[in-house]
Amino acid sequence: MRQAIQVYGKPECTDTARSRALLDARGVEYAYFDVLTDPAARDRAEAASGSTRAPIIAFSDGRVLIEPSDEKLDAALTGL
């Protein structure tokens, strides 16, 4: 089953680490994909967002956040 939230990021990216830490702190389940080592994930992230920046956070309802601030990510999680 596909996770409701998919995080596409890069291991050395501080924004990716920050977003994942927020999700972890909130106890939110998500699937993580390393776009540097997984070409298919990189393609999915770019198709969903039109961007190659990281992180890209895709929700099952079609919403996509690109390099979100903690405030924007937290607001997007409301109601999940």
HTML snippet that shows the backbone in 3Dmol.js (N, CA, C, O; Angstrom):
<script src="https://3Dmol.org/build/3Dmol-min.js"></script>
<div id="view" style="width:600px;height:400px;position:relative"></div>
<script>
const pdb = `
ATOM      1  N   MET A   1       0.839  -1.183   0.000  1.00  0.00           N
ATOM      2  CA  MET A   1       0.000   0.000   0.000  1.00  0.00           C
ATOM      3  C   MET A   1       0.884   1.247   0.000  1.00  0.00           C
ATOM      4  O   MET A   1       1.891   1.297   0.707  1.00  0.00           O
ATOM      5  N   ARG A   2       0.515   2.235  -0.780  1.00  0.00           N
ATOM      6  CA  ARG A   2       1.278   3.471  -0.881  1.00  0.00           C
ATOM      7  C   ARG A   2       1.033   4.348   0.342  1.00  0.00           C
ATOM      8  O   ARG A   2      -0.103   4.531   0.779  1.00  0.00           O
ATOM      9  N   GLN A   3       2.125   4.885   0.881  1.00  0.00           N
ATOM     10  CA  GLN A   3       2.015   5.776   2.044  1.00  0.00           C
ATOM     11  C   GLN A   3       1.263   7.041   1.650  1.00  0.00           C
ATOM     12  O   GLN A   3       1.335   7.482   0.503  1.00  0.00           O
ATOM     13  N   ALA A   4       0.541   7.623   2.606  1.00  0.00           N
ATOM     14  CA  ALA A   4      -0.195   8.857   2.368  1.00  0.00           C
ATOM     15  C   ALA A   4       0.747  10.022   2.116  1.00  0.00           C
ATOM     16  O   ALA A   4       0.366  10.991   1.459  1.00  0.00           O
ATOM     17  N   ILE A   5       1.976   9.945   2.630  1.00  0.00           N
ATOM     18  CA  ILE A   5       2.963  11.000   2.434  1.00  0.00           C
ATOM     19  C   ILE A   5       4.243  10.362   1.903  1.00  0.00           C
ATOM     20  O   ILE A   5       4.730   9.363   2.432  1.00  0.00           O
ATOM     21  N   GLN A   6       4.765  10.961   0.855  1.00  0.00           N
ATOM     22  CA  GLN A   6       6.035  10.519   0.300  1.00  0.00           C
ATOM     23  C   GLN A   6       7.005  11.688   0.344  1.00  0.00           C
ATOM     24  O   GLN A   6       6.691  12.787  -0.115  1.00  0.00           O
ATOM     25  N   VAL A   7       8.179  11.443   0.897  1.00  0.00           N
ATOM     26  CA  VAL A   7       9.218  12.459   0.997  1.00  0.00           C
ATOM     27  C   VAL A   7      10.340  12.073   0.047  1.00  0.00           C
ATOM     28  O   VAL A   7      10.915  10.988   0.141  1.00  0.00           O
ATOM     29  N   TYR A   8      10.637  12.981  -0.864  1.00  0.00           N
ATOM     30  CA  TYR A   8      11.731  12.802  -1.808  1.00  0.00           C
ATOM     31  C   TYR A   8      12.831  13.764  -1.398  1.00  0.00           C
ATOM     32  O   TYR A   8      12.622  14.977  -1.363  1.00  0.00           O
ATOM     33  N   GLY A   9      14.004  13.225  -1.086  1.00  0.00           N
ATOM     34  CA  GLY A   9      15.056  14.098  -0.594  1.00  0.00           C
ATOM     35  C   GLY A   9      16.439  13.577  -0.882  1.00  0.00           C
ATOM     36  O   GLY A   9      16.636  12.572  -1.566  1.00  0.00           O
ATOM     37  N   LYS A  10      17.399  14.311  -0.326  1.00  0.00           N
ATOM     38  CA  LYS A  10      18.818  13.977  -0.470  1.00  0.00           C
ATOM     39  C   LYS A  10      19.413  13.835   0.928  1.00  0.00           C
ATOM     40  O   LYS A  10      19.114  14.640   1.811  1.00  0.00           O
ATOM     41  N   PRO A  11      20.252  12.821   1.138  1.00  0.00           N
ATOM     42  CA  PRO A  11      20.786  12.562   2.483  1.00  0.00           C
ATOM     43  C   PRO A  11      21.518  13.749   3.105  1.00  0.00           C
ATOM     44  O   PRO A  11      21.405  13.966   4.312  1.00  0.00           O
ATOM     45  N   GLU A  12      22.262  14.518   2.320  1.00  0.00           N
ATOM     46  CA  GLU A  12      23.046  15.614   2.878  1.00  0.00           C
ATOM     47  C   GLU A  12      22.265  16.925   2.983  1.00  0.00           C
ATOM     48  O   GLU A  12      22.808  17.932   3.437  1.00  0.00           O
ATOM     49  N   CYS A  13      21.012  16.922   2.571  1.00  0.00           N
ATOM     50  CA  CYS A  13      20.200  18.135   2.529  1.00  0.00           C
ATOM     51  C   CYS A  13      19.633  18.468   3.916  1.00  0.00           C
ATOM     52  O   CYS A  13      18.897  17.673   4.501  1.00  0.00           O
ATOM     53  N   THR A  14      19.982  19.643   4.429  1.00  0.00           N
ATOM     54  CA  THR A  14      19.496  20.031   5.757  1.00  0.00           C
ATOM     55  C   THR A  14      17.987  20.268   5.761  1.00  0.00           C
ATOM     56  O   THR A  14      17.333  20.022   6.775  1.00  0.00           O
ATOM     57  N   ASP A  15      17.422  20.741   4.649  1.00  0.00           N
ATOM     58  CA  ASP A  15      15.969  20.930   4.582  1.00  0.00           C
ATOM     59  C   ASP A  15      15.242  19.584   4.632  1.00  0.00           C
ATOM     60  O   ASP A  15      14.195  19.460   5.268  1.00  0.00           O
ATOM     61  N   THR A  16      15.803  18.581   3.958  1.00  0.00           N
ATOM     62  CA  THR A  16      15.220  17.243   4.011  1.00  0.00           C
ATOM     63  C   THR A  16      15.253  16.716   5.441  1.00  0.00           C
ATOM     64  O   THR A  16      14.257  16.185   5.933  1.00  0.00           O
ATOM     65  N   ALA A  17      16.390  16.860   6.106  1.00  0.00           N
ATOM     66  CA  ALA A  17      16.531  16.391   7.490  1.00  0.00           C
ATOM     67  C   ALA A  17      15.535  17.105   8.407  1.00  0.00           C
ATOM     68  O   ALA A  17      14.923  16.476   9.271  1.00  0.00           O
ATOM     69  N   ARG A  18      15.376  18.403   8.221  1.00  0.00           N
ATOM     70  CA  ARG A  18      14.457  19.181   9.060  1.00  0.00           C
ATOM     71  C   ARG A  18      13.009  18.730   8.861  1.00  0.00           C
ATOM     72  O   ARG A  18      12.268  18.564   9.830  1.00  0.00           O
ATOM     73  N   SER A  19      12.611  18.533   7.608  1.00  0.00           N
ATOM     74  CA  SER A  19      11.238  18.096   7.337  1.00  0.00           C
ATOM     75  C   SER A  19      10.984  16.691   7.885  1.00  0.00           C
ATOM     76  O   SER A  19       9.929  16.427   8.461  1.00  0.00           O
ATOM     77  N   ARG A  20      11.946  15.797   7.706  1.00  0.00           N
ATOM     78  CA  ARG A  20      11.784  14.447   8.237  1.00  0.00           C
ATOM     79  C   ARG A  20      11.723  14.462   9.762  1.00  0.00           C
ATOM     80  O   ARG A  20      10.957  13.702  10.356  1.00  0.00           O
ATOM     81  N   ALA A  21      12.518  15.315  10.399  1.00  0.00           N
ATOM     82  CA  ALA A  21      12.492  15.420  11.860  1.00  0.00           C
ATOM     83  C   ALA A  21      11.122  15.894  12.338  1.00  0.00           C
ATOM     84  O   ALA A  21      10.614  15.401  13.346  1.00  0.00           O
ATOM     85  N   LEU A  22      10.522  16.842  11.628  1.00  0.00           N
ATOM     86  CA  LEU A  22       9.198  17.317  12.006  1.00  0.00           C
ATOM     87  C   LEU A  22       8.169  16.192  11.874  1.00  0.00           C
ATOM     88  O   LEU A  22       7.346  15.989  12.767  1.00  0.00           O
ATOM     89  N   LEU A  23       8.219  15.469  10.767  1.00  0.00           N
ATOM     90  CA  LEU A  23       7.289  14.346  10.575  1.00  0.00           C
ATOM     91  C   LEU A  23       7.491  13.294  11.660  1.00  0.00           C
ATOM     92  O   LEU A  23       6.522  12.779  12.218  1.00  0.00           O
ATOM     93  N   ASP A  24       8.736  12.978  11.956  1.00  0.00           N
ATOM     94  CA  ASP A  24       9.034  11.990  13.003  1.00  0.00           C
ATOM     95  C   ASP A  24       8.521  12.461  14.365  1.00  0.00           C
ATOM     96  O   ASP A  24       7.932  11.681  15.114  1.00  0.00           O
ATOM     97  N   ALA A  25       8.747  13.735  14.683  1.00  0.00           N
ATOM     98  CA  ALA A  25       8.305  14.277  15.973  1.00  0.00           C
ATOM     99  C   ALA A  25       6.792  14.238  16.116  1.00  0.00           C
ATOM    100  O   ALA A  25       6.277  14.065  17.221  1.00  0.00           O
ATOM    101  N   ARG A  26       6.080  14.396  15.016  1.00  0.00           N
ATOM    102  CA  ARG A  26       4.614  14.345  15.035  1.00  0.00           C
ATOM    103  C   ARG A  26       4.095  12.911  14.937  1.00  0.00           C
ATOM    104  O   ARG A  26       2.889  12.688  15.034  1.00  0.00           O
ATOM    105  N   GLY A  27       4.981  11.943  14.747  1.00  0.00           N
ATOM    106  CA  GLY A  27       4.564  10.547  14.638  1.00  0.00           C
ATOM    107  C   GLY A  27       3.864  10.233  13.332  1.00  0.00           C
ATOM    108  O   GLY A  27       3.044   9.318  13.261  1.00  0.00           O
ATOM    109  N   VAL A  28       4.192  11.001  12.293  1.00  0.00           N
ATOM    110  CA  VAL A  28       3.553  10.822  10.986  1.00  0.00           C
ATOM    111  C   VAL A  28       4.312   9.758  10.198  1.00  0.00           C
ATOM    112  O   VAL A  28       5.537   9.815  10.082  1.00  0.00           O
ATOM    113  N   GLU A  29       3.580   8.795   9.661  1.00  0.00           N
ATOM    114  CA  GLU A  29       4.194   7.778   8.818  1.00  0.00           C
ATOM    115  C   GLU A  29       4.375   8.341   7.416  1.00  0.00           C
ATOM    116  O   GLU A  29       3.509   9.041   6.892  1.00  0.00           O
ATOM    117  N   TYR A  30       5.514   8.022   6.825  1.00  0.00           N
ATOM    118  CA  TYR A  30       5.788   8.482   5.471  1.00  0.00           C
ATOM    119  C   TYR A  30       6.785   7.532   4.832  1.00  0.00           C
ATOM    120  O   TYR A  30       7.493   6.795   5.519  1.00  0.00           O
ATOM    121  N   ALA A  31       6.829   7.562   3.521  1.00  0.00           N
ATOM    122  CA  ALA A  31       7.835   6.805   2.781  1.00  0.00           C
ATOM    123  C   ALA A  31       8.904   7.788   2.337  1.00  0.00           C
ATOM    124  O   ALA A  31       8.591   8.863   1.825  1.00  0.00           O
ATOM    125  N   TYR A  32      10.167   7.425   2.533  1.00  0.00           N
ATOM    126  CA  TYR A  32      11.278   8.290   2.150  1.00  0.00           C
ATOM    127  C   TYR A  32      11.988   7.697   0.945  1.00  0.00           C
ATOM    128  O   TYR A  32      12.240   6.494   0.881  1.00  0.00           O
ATOM    129  N   PHE A  33      12.307   8.570  -0.014  1.00  0.00           N
ATOM    130  CA  PHE A  33      13.016   8.154  -1.214  1.00  0.00           C
ATOM    131  C   PHE A  33      14.218   9.065  -1.419  1.00  0.00           C
ATOM    132  O   PHE A  33      14.083  10.288  -1.433  1.00  0.00           O
ATOM    133  N   ASP A  34      15.382   8.471  -1.575  1.00  0.00           N
ATOM    134  CA  ASP A  34      16.622   9.198  -1.826  1.00  0.00           C
ATOM    135  C   ASP A  34      16.733   9.424  -3.333  1.00  0.00           C
ATOM    136  O   ASP A  34      16.945   8.478  -4.091  1.00  0.00           O
ATOM    137  N   VAL A  35      16.589  10.668  -3.762  1.00  0.00           N
ATOM    138  CA  VAL A  35      16.586  10.960  -5.199  1.00  0.00           C
ATOM    139  C   VAL A  35      17.984  10.877  -5.817  1.00  0.00           C
ATOM    140  O   VAL A  35      18.115  10.892  -7.041  1.00  0.00           O
ATOM    141  N   LEU A  36      19.019  10.792  -4.997  1.00  0.00           N
ATOM    142  CA  LEU A  36      20.371  10.645  -5.531  1.00  0.00           C
ATOM    143  C   LEU A  36      20.683   9.210  -5.923  1.00  0.00           C
ATOM    144  O   LEU A  36      21.436   8.970  -6.867  1.00  0.00           O
ATOM    145  N   THR A  37      20.107   8.257  -5.202  1.00  0.00           N
ATOM    146  CA  THR A  37      20.409   6.852  -5.466  1.00  0.00           C
ATOM    147  C   THR A  37      19.268   6.101  -6.151  1.00  0.00           C
ATOM    148  O   THR A  37      19.442   4.955  -6.565  1.00  0.00           O
ATOM    149  N   ASP A  38      18.110   6.736  -6.273  1.00  0.00           N
ATOM    150  CA  ASP A  38      16.935   6.075  -6.849  1.00  0.00           C
ATOM    151  C   ASP A  38      16.410   6.904  -8.030  1.00  0.00           C
ATOM    152  O   ASP A  38      15.595   7.806  -7.837  1.00  0.00           O
ATOM    153  N   PRO A  39      16.874   6.600  -9.249  1.00  0.00           N
ATOM    154  CA  PRO A  39      16.449   7.379 -10.415  1.00  0.00           C
ATOM    155  C   PRO A  39      14.934   7.384 -10.628  1.00  0.00           C
ATOM    156  O   PRO A  39      14.379   8.395 -11.058  1.00  0.00           O
ATOM    157  N   ALA A  40      14.267   6.285 -10.336  1.00  0.00           N
ATOM    158  CA  ALA A  40      12.804   6.238 -10.506  1.00  0.00           C
ATOM    159  C   ALA A  40      12.131   7.199  -9.530  1.00  0.00           C
ATOM    160  O   ALA A  40      11.158   7.863  -9.886  1.00  0.00           O
ATOM    161  N   ALA A  41      12.640   7.276  -8.311  1.00  0.00           N
ATOM    162  CA  ALA A  41      12.090   8.201  -7.321  1.00  0.00           C
ATOM    163  C   ALA A  41      12.326   9.640  -7.765  1.00  0.00           C
ATOM    164  O   ALA A  41      11.444  10.487  -7.631  1.00  0.00           O
ATOM    165  N   ARG A  42      13.513   9.914  -8.293  1.00  0.00           N
ATOM    166  CA  ARG A  42      13.815  11.259  -8.794  1.00  0.00           C
ATOM    167  C   ARG A  42      12.831  11.635  -9.895  1.00  0.00           C
ATOM    168  O   ARG A  42      12.342  12.765  -9.928  1.00  0.00           O
ATOM    169  N   ASP A  43      12.539  10.709 -10.789  1.00  0.00           N
ATOM    170  CA  ASP A  43      11.581  10.964 -11.869  1.00  0.00           C
ATOM    171  C   ASP A  43      10.176  11.213 -11.327  1.00  0.00           C
ATOM    172  O   ASP A  43       9.477  12.106 -11.805  1.00  0.00           O
ATOM    173  N   ARG A  44       9.757  10.423 -10.323  1.00  0.00           N
ATOM    174  CA  ARG A  44       8.423  10.615  -9.722  1.00  0.00           C
ATOM    175  C   ARG A  44       8.329  11.970  -9.036  1.00  0.00           C
ATOM    176  O   ARG A  44       7.316  12.661  -9.146  1.00  0.00           O
ATOM    177  N   ALA A  45       9.388  12.345  -8.328  1.00  0.00           N
ATOM    178  CA  ALA A  45       9.395  13.633  -7.631  1.00  0.00           C
ATOM    179  C   ALA A  45       9.300  14.777  -8.625  1.00  0.00           C
ATOM    180  O   ALA A  45       8.534  15.718  -8.417  1.00  0.00           O
ATOM    181  N   GLU A  46      10.061  14.707  -9.690  1.00  0.00           N
ATOM    182  CA  GLU A  46      10.036  15.776 -10.688  1.00  0.00           C
ATOM    183  C   GLU A  46       8.691  15.827 -11.410  1.00  0.00           C
ATOM    184  O   GLU A  46       8.188  16.909 -11.712  1.00  0.00           O
ATOM    185  N   ALA A  47       8.108  14.661 -11.685  1.00  0.00           N
ATOM    186  CA  ALA A  47       6.798  14.626 -12.343  1.00  0.00           C
ATOM    187  C   ALA A  47       5.713  15.214 -11.445  1.00  0.00           C
ATOM    188  O   ALA A  47       4.807  15.893 -11.927  1.00  0.00           O
ATOM    189  N   ALA A  48       5.804  14.958 -10.155  1.00  0.00           N
ATOM    190  CA  ALA A  48       4.791  15.442  -9.218  1.00  0.00           C
ATOM    191  C   ALA A  48       4.906  16.933  -8.958  1.00  0.00           C
ATOM    192  O   ALA A  48       3.911  17.606  -8.691  1.00  0.00           O
ATOM    193  N   SER A  49       6.132  17.447  -9.038  1.00  0.00           N
ATOM    194  CA  SER A  49       6.355  18.829  -8.598  1.00  0.00           C
ATOM    195  C   SER A  49       6.866  19.772  -9.678  1.00  0.00           C
ATOM    196  O   SER A  49       6.745  20.990  -9.550  1.00  0.00           O
ATOM    197  N   GLY A  50       7.434  19.214 -10.740  1.00  0.00           N
ATOM    198  CA  GLY A  50       8.068  20.052 -11.739  1.00  0.00           C
ATOM    199  C   GLY A  50       9.387  20.628 -11.255  1.00  0.00           C
ATOM    200  O   GLY A  50       9.911  21.573 -11.845  1.00  0.00           O
ATOM    201  N   SER A  51       9.923  20.062 -10.186  1.00  0.00           N
ATOM    202  CA  SER A  51      11.138  20.599  -9.572  1.00  0.00           C
ATOM    203  C   SER A  51      12.114  19.481  -9.252  1.00  0.00           C
ATOM    204  O   SER A  51      11.737  18.318  -9.106  1.00  0.00           O
ATOM    205  N   THR A  52      13.379  19.866  -9.147  1.00  0.00           N
ATOM    206  CA  THR A  52      14.402  18.916  -8.707  1.00  0.00           C
ATOM    207  C   THR A  52      14.971  19.319  -7.355  1.00  0.00           C
ATOM    208  O   THR A  52      15.945  18.726  -6.891  1.00  0.00           O
ATOM    209  N   ARG A  53      14.376  20.321  -6.720  1.00  0.00           N
ATOM    210  CA  ARG A  53      14.829  20.753  -5.399  1.00  0.00           C
ATOM    211  C   ARG A  53      14.391  19.722  -4.357  1.00  0.00           C
ATOM    212  O   ARG A  53      13.549  18.865  -4.626  1.00  0.00           O
ATOM    213  N   ALA A  54      14.981  19.822  -3.161  1.00  0.00           N
ATOM    214  CA  ALA A  54      14.644  18.869  -2.106  1.00  0.00           C
ATOM    215  C   ALA A  54      14.472  19.613  -0.790  1.00  0.00           C
ATOM    216  O   ALA A  54      15.150  20.610  -0.542  1.00  0.00           O
ATOM    217  N   PRO A  55      13.577  19.134   0.042  1.00  0.00           N
ATOM    218  CA  PRO A  55      12.717  17.973  -0.180  1.00  0.00           C
ATOM    219  C   PRO A  55      11.462  18.341  -0.970  1.00  0.00           C
ATOM    220  O   PRO A  55      11.035  19.495  -1.021  1.00  0.00           O
ATOM    221  N   ILE A  56      10.907  17.323  -1.567  1.00  0.00           N
ATOM    222  CA  ILE A  56       9.587  17.401  -2.177  1.00  0.00           C
ATOM    223  C   ILE A  56       8.719  16.458  -1.375  1.00  0.00           C
ATOM    224  O   ILE A  56       9.038  15.278  -1.228  1.00  0.00           O
ATOM    225  N   ILE A  57       7.613  16.984  -0.852  1.00  0.00           N
ATOM    226  CA  ILE A  57       6.716  16.188  -0.022  1.00  0.00           C
ATOM    227  C   ILE A  57       5.387  16.095  -0.747  1.00  0.00           C
ATOM    228  O   ILE A  57       4.711  17.099  -0.971  1.00  0.00           O
ATOM    229  N   ALA A  58       5.024  14.872  -1.110  1.00  0.00           N
ATOM    230  CA  ALA A  58       3.811  14.623  -1.874  1.00  0.00           C
ATOM    231  C   ALA A  58       2.787  13.915  -0.993  1.00  0.00           C
ATOM    232  O   ALA A  58       3.095  12.929  -0.323  1.00  0.00           O
ATOM    233  N   PHE A  59       1.573  14.435  -1.010  1.00  0.00           N
ATOM    234  CA  PHE A  59       0.464  13.859  -0.251  1.00  0.00           C
ATOM    235  C   PHE A  59      -0.434  13.070  -1.192  1.00  0.00           C
ATOM    236  O   PHE A  59      -0.520  13.376  -2.381  1.00  0.00           O
ATOM    237  N   SER A  60      -1.100  12.059  -0.661  1.00  0.00           N
ATOM    238  CA  SER A  60      -1.940  11.204  -1.489  1.00  0.00           C
ATOM    239  C   SER A  60      -3.118  11.951  -2.106  1.00  0.00           C
ATOM    240  O   SER A  60      -3.702  11.481  -3.082  1.00  0.00           O
ATOM    241  N   ASP A  61      -3.476  13.109  -1.548  1.00  0.00           N
ATOM    242  CA  ASP A  61      -4.583  13.886  -2.119  1.00  0.00           C
ATOM    243  C   ASP A  61      -4.129  14.810  -3.246  1.00  0.00           C
ATOM    244  O   ASP A  61      -4.923  15.598  -3.759  1.00  0.00           O
ATOM    245  N   GLY A  62      -2.852  14.717  -3.637  1.00  0.00           N
ATOM    246  CA  GLY A  62      -2.349  15.499  -4.754  1.00  0.00           C
ATOM    247  C   GLY A  62      -1.575  16.753  -4.375  1.00  0.00           C
ATOM    248  O   GLY A  62      -0.937  17.368  -5.230  1.00  0.00           O
ATOM    249  N   ARG A  63      -1.625  17.140  -3.104  1.00  0.00           N
ATOM    250  CA  ARG A  63      -0.854  18.314  -2.688  1.00  0.00           C
ATOM    251  C   ARG A  63       0.635  17.986  -2.729  1.00  0.00           C
ATOM    252  O   ARG A  63       1.049  16.868  -2.426  1.00  0.00           O
ATOM    253  N   VAL A  64       1.427  18.983  -3.110  1.00  0.00           N
ATOM    254  CA  VAL A  64       2.877  18.818  -3.174  1.00  0.00           C
ATOM    255  C   VAL A  64       3.514  20.056  -2.560  1.00  0.00           C
ATOM    256  O   VAL A  64       3.169  21.185  -2.909  1.00  0.00           O
ATOM    257  N   LEU A  65       4.442  19.833  -1.645  1.00  0.00           N
ATOM    258  CA  LEU A  65       5.208  20.919  -1.038  1.00  0.00           C
ATOM    259  C   LEU A  65       6.654  20.792  -1.488  1.00  0.00           C
ATOM    260  O   LEU A  65       7.227  19.703  -1.477  1.00  0.00           O
ATOM    261  N   ILE A  66       7.239  21.923  -1.884  1.00  0.00           N
ATOM    262  CA  ILE A  66       8.637  21.947  -2.302  1.00  0.00           C
ATOM    263  C   ILE A  66       9.402  22.804  -1.308  1.00  0.00           C
ATOM    264  O   ILE A  66       9.101  23.983  -1.126  1.00  0.00           O
ATOM    265  N   GLU A  67      10.387  22.202  -0.672  1.00  0.00           N
ATOM    266  CA  GLU A  67      11.193  22.873   0.350  1.00  0.00           C
ATOM    267  C   GLU A  67      10.326  23.648   1.344  1.00  0.00           C
ATOM    268  O   GLU A  67      10.537  24.844   1.544  1.00  0.00           O
ATOM    269  N   PRO A  68       9.355  22.981   1.965  1.00  0.00           N
ATOM    270  CA  PRO A  68       8.449  23.723   2.853  1.00  0.00           C
ATOM    271  C   PRO A  68       9.129  24.162   4.148  1.00  0.00           C
ATOM    272  O   PRO A  68      10.029  23.494   4.658  1.00  0.00           O
ATOM    273  N   SER A  69       8.679  25.290   4.659  1.00  0.00           N
ATOM    274  CA  SER A  69       9.092  25.699   6.006  1.00  0.00           C
ATOM    275  C   SER A  69       8.407  24.751   6.989  1.00  0.00           C
ATOM    276  O   SER A  69       7.471  24.042   6.621  1.00  0.00           O
ATOM    277  N   ASP A  70       8.870  24.739   8.226  1.00  0.00           N
ATOM    278  CA  ASP A  70       8.209  23.925   9.241  1.00  0.00           C
ATOM    279  C   ASP A  70       6.753  24.342   9.389  1.00  0.00           C
ATOM    280  O   ASP A  70       5.882  23.491   9.567  1.00  0.00           O
ATOM    281  N   GLU A  71       6.480  25.631   9.318  1.00  0.00           N
ATOM    282  CA  GLU A  71       5.118  26.134   9.478  1.00  0.00           C
ATOM    283  C   GLU A  71       4.209  25.633   8.358  1.00  0.00           C
ATOM    284  O   GLU A  71       3.078  25.221   8.617  1.00  0.00           O
ATOM    285  N   LYS A  72       4.699  25.666   7.103  1.00  0.00           N
ATOM    286  CA  LYS A  72       3.891  25.190   5.976  1.00  0.00           C
ATOM    287  C   LYS A  72       3.658  23.684   6.053  1.00  0.00           C
ATOM    288  O   LYS A  72       2.558  23.209   5.770  1.00  0.00           O
ATOM    289  N   LEU A  73       4.683  22.940   6.432  1.00  0.00           N
ATOM    290  CA  LEU A  73       4.525  21.491   6.543  1.00  0.00           C
ATOM    291  C   LEU A  73       3.568  21.167   7.684  1.00  0.00           C
ATOM    292  O   LEU A  73       2.697  20.310   7.537  1.00  0.00           O
ATOM    293  N   ASP A  74       3.722  21.837   8.807  1.00  0.00           N
ATOM    294  CA  ASP A  74       2.835  21.587   9.942  1.00  0.00           C
ATOM    295  C   ASP A  74       1.380  21.900   9.568  1.00  0.00           C
ATOM    296  O   ASP A  74       0.474  21.153   9.938  1.00  0.00           O
ATOM    297  N   ALA A  75       1.154  22.985   8.845  1.00  0.00           N
ATOM    298  CA  ALA A  75      -0.206  23.340   8.411  1.00  0.00           C
ATOM    299  C   ALA A  75      -0.763  22.293   7.462  1.00  0.00           C
ATOM    300  O   ALA A  75      -1.951  21.975   7.520  1.00  0.00           O
ATOM    301  N   ALA A  76       0.081  21.751   6.585  1.00  0.00           N
ATOM    302  CA  ALA A  76      -0.376  20.726   5.636  1.00  0.00           C
ATOM    303  C   ALA A  76      -0.750  19.433   6.343  1.00  0.00           C
ATOM    304  O   ALA A  76      -1.559  18.655   5.837  1.00  0.00           O
ATOM    305  N   LEU A  77      -0.165  19.204   7.509  1.00  0.00           N
ATOM    306  CA  LEU A  77      -0.445  17.977   8.258  1.00  0.00           C
ATOM    307  C   LEU A  77      -1.753  18.052   9.040  1.00  0.00           C
ATOM    308  O   LEU A  77      -2.297  17.022   9.441  1.00  0.00           O
ATOM    309  N   THR A  78      -2.249  19.241   9.254  1.00  0.00           N
ATOM    310  CA  THR A  78      -3.488  19.419  10.018  1.00  0.00           C
ATOM    311  C   THR A  78      -4.624  18.681   9.332  1.00  0.00           C
ATOM    312  O   THR A  78      -4.875  18.878   8.143  1.00  0.00           O
ATOM    313  N   GLY A  79      -5.290  17.853  10.065  1.00  0.00           N
ATOM    314  CA  GLY A  79      -6.425  17.115   9.532  1.00  0.00           C
ATOM    315  C   GLY A  79      -6.080  15.760   8.954  1.00  0.00           C
ATOM    316  O   GLY A  79      -6.971  15.031   8.519  1.00  0.00           O
ATOM    317  N   LEU A  80      -4.800  15.405   8.940  1.00  0.00           N
ATOM    318  CA  LEU A  80      -4.447  14.063   8.436  1.00  0.00           C
ATOM    319  C   LEU A  80      -4.757  13.008   9.460  1.00  0.00           C
ATOM    320  O   LEU A  80      -4.529  11.823   9.214  1.00  0.00           O
TER     321      LEU A  80
END
`;
const viewer = $3Dmol.createViewer("view");
viewer.addModel(pdb, "pdb");
viewer.setStyle({}, {cartoon: {color: "spectrum"}});
viewer.zoomTo();
viewer.render();
</script>
